[in-house]
Amino acid sequence: MSGRIVKAIPLFASLDMDETAAFYAEKLGFKVREQYGKDYLIVSRDDVILNFWPCSEKHIAENTSAYFNVSNVDDLYAELKPLGARMSEPKSFDYGMREFHVWDCHGNLLRFGEPV
């Protein structure tokens, strides 16, 4: 028997934990699970957990991303669009996925998609 990977928890850079917590709660519908001052933040929505570490270099956040498989990409987009996050329109790609992308308040890229 071999080891099995059971879950991934993306770890993103945050330039300001309070701004990050507010963005994910207000713009993406996440709940703050734990916040350790300016040192660490954990948010969750549905079965997804995201962690954040403090970082003072914006280019790190701007070059970080994660992909999330979702059950209905168009419904999720319709839910999030009015909340005001910077996001792309849903689009179907040649590689068989329909996706939209969200950039958080510090530049981290969240890609949401489902098979076409």
WOQUIUR-V990712 format. One record per run of one state. SS is the DSSP state (2 for helix, 1 for strand, 0 for the rest). FROM is the first residue (numbers start at 1). TO is the last residue. If there is no record, write none. Layout:
ss: {SS SS}
from: {FROM FROM}
to: {TO TO}
This chain:
ss: {0 1 0 2 0 1 0 1 0 1 0 2 0 1 0 2 0 1 0 1 0 1 0 1 0}
from: {1 11 15 17 29 31 37 40 46 48 55 58 62 65 70 73 82 86 88 91 93 97 104 109 116}
to: {10 14 16 28 30 36 39 45 47 54 57 61 64 69 72 81 85 87 90 92 96 103 108 115 116}
